[in-house]
Amino acid sequence: MSVRATSFAAFAGATPALAAMQEAPVGAQGFIPGVTVETQTNIVLSVGVVLILFFARRGVLALVNRRVEDSGIRYRWAKVTANVGFVVAAISLWLVWFTALTNLGTFLGLLSAGLAIALKDLVADLAGWAFIVWRRPFDVGDRIQIGEHSGDVVDRRIFQFTIMEIGNWVDADQSTGRLIHMPNAKLFTEPLANYTAGFPYLWNELRVLITFESDWRRAKRLLGELTAEYTIDITREASAPQPSGEERFNIRRGKRTPAVYTSVEDSGVLLTVRYLCRPRQRRGTAGDLWEAILDTIAAEPAIALAYPTQRVNLAREALASPPRAPGADVSAPPPE
């Protein structure tokens, strides 16, 4: 028996009949007329490998489904077993079909050239998947923005990942209901922003414009007290020690309490309210806080919201034209 036949028999646990098939002459007829025994053996081994991996994965998933109630953990088990099965199947089929090549260097050169020309996009997507698994720029459930698209990651695969779109024609950061499938290679060509990794909060700002005649100092104090009371829970949560897993990012956490900043605009005094919120609660917190701000301003007669206006001073007299010299041409323009 040849060395290759021995390795195949040991790899697949072949029966004595299969070993005898390996020892048969190359030109002998097997189960499929017109196909060599060696090729038929490779087909049998390939089918066997695929079936073994298929039933092994089904068995693992059945065991997990019986013992695990969390749908998120079940989903991760399904993805991990699928990825592992793909890698094991690829290696196994490689051993079955390509060990007969004596000049492996020539084959690898031809294979690399073919992949570079015909499958460059798929190879780039596969490299992107390896980068996602290794560096974990995002996980399933994270809210991200890549290029012009934003959304929540709902799936990761070998060649692409899927996000549930937010924004676009919908105001604020709420879902549009569309699924966007992004090739993994986008990670190497587009900037990626993660809303939740490292520091799972966002700084949101509300611009409150009041008139110049308003008591802006009192307005600033009222807005600061109102925002601090409204965000007391999220501020306390953000100030607590973060999980140790987030230490892979060197994030310097500064002030986490809300603040009100003052500036001057054309139409009045601008008070900018800055506060912490969770990424998926940005629009809801802004709406609730705006309602409280409007109620507070309505109860203060010394504070009024501003808007673009024009003022005309009717009490100012128009300047009289200078007198003209005698005999001057009345059609000539007056001297400046």
C-alpha positions in Angstrom: 0.0 0.0 0.0 1.3 3.4 -0.9 2.1 6.1 1.8 -0.8 8.2 0.5 -3.3 5.3 0.8 -2.1 4.5 4.3 -2.6 8.2 5.4 -6.1 8.2 3.9 -7.1 5.0 5.6 -5.8 6.2 8.9 -7.4 9.6 8.5 -11.0 8.4 7.7 -11.0 5.2 9.6 -11.5 3.3 6.4 -12.7 -0.3 6.4 -10.6 -3.2 5.0 -12.7 -3.0 1.8 -11.7 0.6 1.4 -8.1 -0.3 2.1 -8.3 -3.0 -0.6 -9.7 -0.4 -2.9 -6.6 1.7 -2.3 -4.3 -1.2 -3.2 -6.1 -2.0 -6.4 -4.4 -1.0 -9.7 -5.1 2.5 -10.9 -6.9 1.3 -14.0 -9.2 -1.1 -12.1 -12.9 -0.4 -12.1 -14.6 0.6 -8.9 -18.2 1.5 -8.0 -18.4 4.2 -10.7 -17.6 3.1 -14.2 -15.1 5.3 -16.0 -13.7 6.8 -12.8 -10.5 5.6 -11.3 -10.4 3.8 -7.9 -8.3 6.6 -6.5 -10.8 9.3 -7.4 -13.7 7.2 -6.1 -11.8 6.8 -2.8 -11.4 10.5 -2.6 -15.1 11.1 -3.2 -16.0 8.6 -0.5 -13.6 10.2 2.0 -14.9 13.7 1.2 -18.5 12.7 1.6 -17.6 10.9 4.9 -15.8 13.9 6.3 -18.7 16.3 5.4 -21.3 13.9 7.0 -19.3 13.4 10.1 -18.8 17.2 10.6 -22.5 17.8 9.9 -23.8 15.3 12.4 -21.2 16.3 15.0 -22.3 20.0 14.7 -26.0 19.0 15.0 -25.3 16.9 18.0 -23.4 19.8 19.8 -26.2 22.2 19.0 -28.8 19.8 20.2 -26.9 19.4 23.5 -26.6 23.2 23.9 -30.3 23.8 23.1 -31.3 21.4 25.8 -29.1 22.9 28.5 -29.0 26.6 27.6 -32.0 28.9 27.7 -30.3 32.2 26.6 -31.0 32.8 22.9 -27.8 34.9 22.6 -25.6 32.1 23.9 -27.3 29.7 21.6 -26.7 32.0 18.6 -23.0 32.3 19.5 -22.7 28.5 19.8 -24.3 28.1 16.3 -21.9 30.6 14.8 -18.8 29.1 16.4 -19.6 25.6 15.5 -20.3 26.6 11.9 -17.0 28.4 11.6 -15.1 25.6 13.2 -16.8 23.1 10.9 -15.9 25.1 7.9 -12.2 25.3 8.8 -12.0 21.6 9.7 -13.8 20.6 6.4 -11.5 22.8 4.3 -8.4 21.3 5.9 -9.7 17.7 5.6 -10.7 18.1 1.9 -7.3 19.6 1.2 -5.6 16.5 2.7 -7.9 14.2 0.7 -7.5 15.8 -2.7 -4.1 17.6 -2.8 -1.6 15.4 -1.0 -0.7 13.7 -4.3 0.9 16.8 -5.6 4.6 16.4 -5.5 5.5 20.0 -6.3 3.6 21.8 -3.6 5.5 25.1 -4.2 4.3 25.2 -7.8 0.7 24.5 -6.8 0.7 27.1 -4.1 2.1 29.7 -6.5 -0.6 28.9 -9.1 -3.3 28.9 -6.4 -2.1 32.3 -5.0 -2.1 33.9 -8.4 -5.6 32.6 -9.2 -6.9 33.7 -5.9 -5.3 37.1 -6.2 -6.9 37.7 -9.6 -10.3 35.9 -9.5 -11.1 35.8 -5.8 -9.5 39.0 -4.4 -12.7 40.3 -2.9 -13.5 37.0 -1.2 -10.0 36.7 0.1 -10.2 40.3 1.5 -13.6 39.4 3.1 -12.0 36.3 4.7 -9.1 38.4 6.0 -11.7 40.8 7.4 -13.5 38.0 9.2 -10.2 36.9 10.7 -9.6 40.4 11.9 -13.0 40.6 13.4 -12.5 37.4 15.3 -9.0 38.3 16.4 -9.2 42.0 17.3 -13.0 42.2 18.0 -13.6 45.7 16.8 -17.3 45.0 17.4 -19.5 42.1 18.6 -23.1 41.1 17.8 -25.4 43.6 19.5 -23.0 46.6 19.3 -24.1 49.8 17.6 -21.6 50.8 15.0 -21.1 53.2 12.1 -19.0 52.2 9.1 -18.6 54.7 6.3 -22.0 56.3 5.8 -24.0 53.5 7.4 -25.0 53.1 11.0 -26.8 50.4 12.9 -26.9 47.5 15.4 -24.8 44.4 14.5 -27.2 41.5 14.2 -25.1 38.9 12.4 -21.4 38.1 11.6 -20.3 35.6 8.9 -17.2 34.6 7.1 -17.7 37.0 4.2 -20.0 39.6 5.5 -21.7 41.1 8.6 -25.3 42.5 8.9 -26.5 45.6 10.7 -30.0 46.9 11.4 -29.9 50.4 10.0 -30.5 53.5 12.1 -30.8 57.1 11.0 -31.0 57.8 7.3 -34.5 59.3 6.7 -35.4 58.7 10.4 -34.5 61.4 12.9 -32.0 60.8 15.7 -30.6 57.2 16.1 -33.7 55.1 15.7 -34.1 52.1 13.5 -35.4 52.3 9.9 -36.2 48.5 9.7 -33.7 47.8 6.9 -31.0 45.2 7.1 -27.7 46.2 5.5 -25.2 43.4 4.6 -21.7 44.7 4.6 -18.6 42.9 3.2 -16.0 42.2 5.9 -13.4 43.9 3.6 -15.0 47.3 4.4 -13.1 47.2 7.7 -9.9 47.9 5.8 -11.2 50.7 3.6 -13.8 52.5 5.8 -13.5 54.2 9.2 -15.4 52.2 11.9 -17.1 53.9 14.9 -18.4 51.8 17.8 -21.0 53.4 20.0 -20.9 50.9 22.8 -17.3 49.4 23.1 -15.0 50.8 25.8 -17.3 53.5 27.2 -21.0 52.4 26.7 -22.4 55.9 26.9 -22.7 59.0 24.6 -22.5 62.7 25.3 -25.6 64.4 24.0 -26.2 68.1 23.7 -29.3 70.3 23.7 -29.1 73.9 22.4 -31.4 76.3 24.4 -31.5 79.8 22.9 -32.9 82.6 25.1 -33.3 86.3 24.5 -30.8 88.9 25.4 -33.3 90.5 27.8 -33.7 87.2 29.7 -31.9 86.5 33.0 -29.4 84.1 31.5 -27.6 83.4 34.8 -30.8 82.2 36.4 -31.6 80.2 33.2 -28.2 78.5 33.3 -28.6 77.6 36.9 -32.1 76.2 36.4 -31.0 74.1 33.4 -28.0 72.7 35.3 -30.1 71.7 38.3 -32.8 70.2 36.0 -30.3 68.2 34.0 -28.4 66.9 37.0 -31.6 65.7 38.6 -32.8 64.0 35.4 -29.5 62.2 34.7 -28.5 61.3 38.3 -28.9 57.5 37.7 -26.9 57.4 34.5 -24.2 59.6 36.0 -23.8 57.4 39.0 -23.7 54.3 36.7 -21.1 55.8 34.5 -18.9 56.8 37.5 -18.8 53.3 38.8 -15.8 51.1 38.0 -16.1 49.6 34.5 -15.7 45.8 33.7 -12.1 44.6 33.5 -12.7 43.5 29.9 -12.9 47.1 28.7 -9.3 47.8 29.9 -8.0 47.0 26.4 -8.8 50.6 25.5 -6.8 53.4 27.0 -9.7 55.7 27.6 -9.2 58.7 29.9 -12.5 59.2 31.6 -13.0 62.9 32.5 -15.9 64.7 33.9 -19.2 62.7 33.7 -21.6 65.1 35.4 -23.9 67.2 33.1 -22.8 70.8 32.3 -24.2 73.9 30.7 -22.1 76.1 28.5 -22.7 79.7 27.5 -22.2 81.4 24.2 -23.7 84.3 22.2 -25.6 83.9 18.9 -27.2 86.5 16.6 -30.6 86.1 18.1 -29.8 85.7 21.8 -27.8 83.8 24.5 -27.1 80.2 23.7 -27.1 77.7 26.7 -25.8 74.3 25.6 -26.8 71.5 27.9 -24.4 68.5 27.8 -25.2 65.2 29.5 -24.6 61.4 29.4 -27.0 58.9 27.9 -27.0 55.4 26.5 -26.7 55.1 22.7 -30.1 53.6 22.2 -31.8 56.1 24.6 -30.6 59.3 22.9 -33.8 60.4 21.4 -36.0 59.4 24.3 -33.9 61.2 26.9 -33.7 64.3 24.7 -37.5 64.4 24.3 -38.1 64.0 28.1 -35.5 66.6 29.0 -36.9 69.1 26.4 -40.4 68.8 27.9 -39.0 69.5 31.4 -37.0 72.5 30.0 -40.1 74.0 28.3 -42.1 73.7 31.5 -39.4 75.3 33.5 -39.0 78.3 31.1 -42.8 78.7 31.0 -42.9 79.2 34.7 -40.2 81.8 34.7 -41.3 85.3 33.6 -37.8 86.6 33.4 -36.7 83.9 30.8 -38.0 83.7 27.3 -36.9 81.6 24.3 -35.4 83.4 21.4 -35.8 83.0 17.7 -34.6 84.9 14.6 -36.1 88.4 14.6 -35.7 91.8 12.9 -36.1 95.1 14.7 -37.1 98.4 13.0 -36.4 101.7 15.0 -39.3 104.0 14.0 -38.5 106.7 16.6 -35.2 107.8 14.9 -35.6 110.8 12.5 -34.3 110.6 8.9 -31.3 112.7 8.2 -32.1 115.8 6.1 -30.4 116.4 2.8 -27.7 119.1 2.8 -28.8 122.5 1.2 -27.8 123.2 -2.5 -25.8 126.3 -3.6 -27.8 128.9 -5.6 -27.8 128.2 -9.4 -26.7 124.6 -8.9 -28.0 122.0 -11.3 -31.0 120.3 -9.5 -30.5 117.2 -11.7 -26.9 116.7 -10.4 -26.5 114.3 -7.4 -25.9 116.0 -4.0 -22.3 116.2 -2.9 -21.1 113.5 -0.6 
